[in-house]
Amino acid sequence: MNDSSLSSSRMASNSTYVAADSCIRLAAVQRLVGSWRDVDALLLILGVDSRSNETTRQLMNYLVFGLAGHQLTDMSLGFDDETMEDIMFLIGCDSVYVYCNPHNVASLLPVVANWRCLQLHCLQKDQFKDDDLAEDFKIRTFIQMTEGIKKIGVPYGATEGSFSPMMIEKWPLIQGYALDDYGTGGFFTMHHDVVDVADRLVPLYTTLDVPSMTYLITHILPTFEHHWNDLVAVVDIAGSDGIPALTENQIAEPFNVYFMHGQAQRSVRQEGSFSSLCPPRVLVGLNTCRAAMESAAKLSSSPPSKVVSTATTIGSAAHSGIATHMICDCSEPRGALSCTRTYFFLSGHCTLTTAETPTSDSQQLQHIYMACIDAVLEAINTYVRTHSAHESERSCVRKLRHGVSHRKLKLHKDILKSKHNVEFAMTASDYMGRSVELNDGQYYPLVKTIRLTVYDIPSVEHAGKLAGSVSFGESFMDSVILTQSDESDVSFSSEVIVLTSSIPRVTSWMAVGWECESRKKIADLLSESMLRDLTLLVVNNQFMRWLDGNLYLSDQAVAFEHSQLGFVYLRLEQLKRLQLYDGGSATDVALLIIEYKEDINHHLPTWIRQCSTLAVSILPNTATHRTFYRQFLPHLKSGELNGPVLEELTSIRAEYQEIYSQLCFHCAVLAAGSSATPMARAKDKFANMGRFINHLRASKSLHSTIVSDHDLPALVAEPPMLSANDHSAMPHFTHVQTRNCFAELIIKSIDVFVFCSVYCYCIDWSSRQWQGSVGSDYSVMGQREYKVGGVETTI
């Protein structure tokens, strides 16, 4: 394998790791070294020269390849055996020495060339062919690096209390230090105090920064979502006839297998770190009452952790009929993600009735659950503003009470005032899922989880009995930059990303006879529709962005069918306004905006009753697009149908601008198929992902430095939206000229502005004298250029 292919293939393990991130991680290591009284510098030796020390390899992977957490122990990521054979770092508080060879320098330069006060030692290719000369150069470099440094830390990784400095004297390079040819006057440990610092480095690996956050969003979260979707699919596959016979165990099985497999992969050093992690639990119907949930929680918390779902069936967990709902509470087995949802087995609406149906337990629980969603989202925003868990809890409970009051539910006001009935929980975890205590007023770069549960909700169908409980929880992370205007006190700019927002917040199935019959009647009415094809129903509220399903258009109605919710059926005479925005081109996504009369709200699924408008996407180059424009659009424009005349918009309505842009990107990702990059797929889920990552990168780079309000926009400016198959910006090598003992390297990058001084060394073997050259440094916002002398390489 040649140098360039080696570099690109290994870098692909974290293709979003840019130069600025590496500089930030190096600065974190240097701050850590500066905080140790017994260590002046940190020594890292890779390959056979350190007897392939695994802990050293982990730190090098952290710095050079952007890995973190469990990735560091994955042998398929980071350095491979061929590359790691001949690399050495010595990291001081304000300087870095790097030794490498002509074969692996191409893998290192994209990252290390941006490091501050770097001294790079590399032999020329033709000289490296001489094994004796190369070995002599390495030992002399090592001696020069460590000269004058008394206290040296090594990430050896010995078990607790078993490290002895003499252990590293077994390393081949350390043994070479004592050879008479170099005149060092004895063994390495005679001149240097050596300390094992492996355990002290763990906080670095568990800290959430841009590389670890990006990996969490692009790799860990999709796996989490996949198993969650498998859990939902169990109910989908069962269908209305099979749902009553499903057990809690059957529904939870996909996540249970995922969780148990993840726990089995823990290393011995990680045991005891995950005491806060609870196994997945799925509880249905009356099993969601507080007594049953607390019993399940005790069972899961007692070692060994047990799966808490039971053989209770959906058809047996209710006072009569089938259970109305289930609570799903799942955590990522080796990380920080946690998610809680309440899903319903009854939709609670009948599309074809002429009058509003009486309130049922299902409707009551759904409305309280929606109030919980609003309350948790309000709590997240409050915490991001105040960094106070107590203030967040107060705003959450206030919002919950307001939501229940606004929906005019038949719920006694004392229930929401009792802590026995309302439970707010906020936790924080590092990248490895270990719990961290939150103190008010302090910012923590951690994944936080807020969960709100309303217990023991009274039944409206069975007086004196309980309908069960509802619960909702989200994991999120925030970023903070300290700011100050010319005449004010220090404040902060913040950005938040809700990591589990892509897990469906609301889901309901039609599992009882009268709901299924209503669905069949509507299907019969639409059997002769002009159009029936796949599309997206844009809801655009806090409960969901859009739903995928079938669009039906006829001369009597517009209808949308979803596999779980059933039909959204709107007769044309029930519509107030119809508007169409086509983006100005036949190749753009068209949006049919439907504004309906308020008196038909009770015909609609609970989750979309607050909207007053819905929109249907009409994707370009599809049968839907062709049929709509050829057959249906002329009738809507002419007013021939029993409904409003269609208005064609020249610009998108303000409330749909953001969702339309997201919809266009979503369609681009779908069109790209398997060629869509992980970053593009993540951007499709999180509209503010680019803004958040930029904000977090600036936050980590500044490290508590206060910036002016005027400078903040330039620091956190969001890069242009990527196309579906673009990778995140990487340092781009634009020019290399190879000369005798000189290579001119120009690196251009669009990342955070970093100052860097580069020193490169070679050796004149005719005179055995060191020669040093200082690389010129050109730094401008938005572009950096480095000319590095003293290294001969081809990239």
C-alpha angles and dihedrals in degrees: 000000000000124000098257096048090047091053096047096045095050094041088056088075086080108009092171093063103113131186095260091057091053091051090051092050092048090052089052091053091047092050089051092050090048090055093057116090094194097050130064098174140005119237122206121183119177133201129006091342088073094031087256094296106201098204091055089050090054094055091047090051089050092054103036106029102030096240125152143173115358091358090073091068094046105105092200092066132068122003119015123211094263095052098043097055097093114026130114132175130189111190120194130177093269106010142050129206118198127187120189139143134244091264098058102028090093089059093051104039098072087064110024096045087074096052120115118250094000123176110195121195116195133154122225118259098245092047092047090064088073103081096199093048092047093050091048091050091051094051093046090049091051092050092049092048095053098038111124094009109116103178116049128180121211125189091226098151100216119168114265113296095357101098120114124178088232089069092076091050084077090065111103095229092048089051089052089059090070097052114123092233091073099047096223092143100231147340123338094246090054090066101030134049107226123203130184107234100171095116092047090060095059094091088061093055094048097046116108111234133149097284094047092043091050091051091047091053098041101039115011097041095050089053090049090049092047093058092043089054089049088055091053091044090062088067093040092055093047091059126194093306096049101039096085091057096051117110129212089247093055093051094046097044098095091054094040091057091048093049096046092047091051092050091051089059095062115119122233090251090059098054112121093022095099103054090128094058115102124196117252115277132195115188123180134203115323090007086076092069113114098253092053093045093050090049090052091048092053090050093052095046096053112091126284094041112239132201105255101203116106141201091266109134127222089239094056102043097081140071088246136352115002132332113277098217150351134223116223116195116177137165132196104254099226104024150039105280119114130166136183126192138168114215127187134224092200122058092203096214135094114204100202102045118113095213134047112269117239117263112274132189088258093055092044092052092045093054093048089048091053089051088052091053091051090047096051092048089050090049091053092052091047093051092049089053098043109019087221121127090194093054089045091054092049093051090046094054091044091053092047093053091046091050093051091046092048092053090051094228124180094246125129110245093227091066092068091046095058121088087209088067102033120050124182117190128181123182136170130210136184124231091281094051097254115148119248125191116240121222120198115253096024128105117228122189090219139117108262126198126202118192127182122192128184107199133204101007110191119245118247091197099048112040115223094015135099127249094199136249137294127213137184131182138171135191117220143164130212134200126211134197120185112232138181133190123212096268107020141080123265114285132164142242115221140190128187136197120195101217098195096043089106090064104093108263094199131032132159134174130209100236104153130078102248092050092050091047091053090052092051092050092054091048088055091050091052097044092107099042120149090231137025118167145128117283144139126265107213109214098163101192134119091272099056142349100214143333128226118225145104125316119212123194123184137154088263107040151005112229138177124197123205122189093234107023096043120214133356096199120186121178112214093241089058091062124096098190141003120200132177128202115183101177092247095281139069089234094059128087111267121215122207106201114203121195112190136191117269095231092073095059092107090060091062131079112272094246095063103037094100095057106080086192133055130182134209121208118224108199120213121249093024135116088247091058094048096045094045095052096041104040111016107031096063091055093049092049094047095052092234092132126077095259145063120312112256117253118209112215124213091198132028119259113261095243090055100045097094096040091047091055090049090048092053091051091047090054090049090053091049090049091050090055114177092357091067109111123236089247091054091049090050091048087053090059099040116044092190097044096110091048092047095049091049090049093048092048091052090046092053092044094051094045099197093328111144115234131194119259087236093059096045099083092056092050097051101032109143115239119237115284111271122234116245094263100038121111122222114273114282128186103278121217105217103168139015125175115188116210135159103295093342136087124179110216123186117189121190120192137166094212134111114313111260130178114223138179116197127198119188126189135199130167131236101222094192091066098020089229128139116243121193132192127189115223117232113246123215114179127177132156108270096012136050129190125192127186107199121192129193100046127096113200142135121226 
